[in-house]
């Protein structure tokens, strides 16, 4: 199956929190989108692998994903080695996305940084004929996406572009809230984590409003590209 867009994330819920509105915009306009979670988030303070898996499936339905896969890399152990590279490259070559999204390469969570570095190496190596991978016993051909774009998580950056998600923000939040084990629950007698603080979801909305305002829209999501991007002025006419 060829996908238009493939999003990689370190943990389930990263894609929804960071670019759920953009994903919803893509799928609502007929693009085929897949998400690959590198780990099962087994080190999460809240929830467990079973609950996270169920929440991931529910969020994927909201966003109308064509594919949702998990590579089962050890949480807290996203390192660049041949095993992990082959896992990622095999899926890039399997789905042949035109565009690939990855976490920005500087963030509060070390797993997000490690995921970004692994994915940059994998995207480059995926285009090398001499880097061999196979799927279901069959050799795969080299393939490299046209562009790799980085999405924002905790740390901010100066965006290369902002996507208007005004019409899709409700879908983003519906998908985000499927991960209810991760967010504030007054019934739990546990100390709050970074994302389970009561104000965290307000912060997610405030950020979307901030970047929406930058492009004179209600809600937006920011992205970064290390390369220059051609812009067609016909889009303004």
Buried (B, 14 or more C-beta within 10 A) or exposed (E): EEBBBBBBBBBBBBBBBBBBBBBBBBBEEEBBBBBBBBBBBBEBEBBEBEBBBBBBEBBBEBBBBBBBBBBEBEBBEBEBEEEBBBBBBBBBBBBBBBBBBBBBBBBEBEBBBBBBBBBBBBBEBBBEEEBEBEEEEEEBEBBBBEBBBBBBBBEEBEBBBBBBBBBBBEBBBBBBBBBBBBBBBEEEEEEBBEBBEEEBBEEBBEBBBBBBEEBEBBBBBBBBEEEEEEEEEEEEE
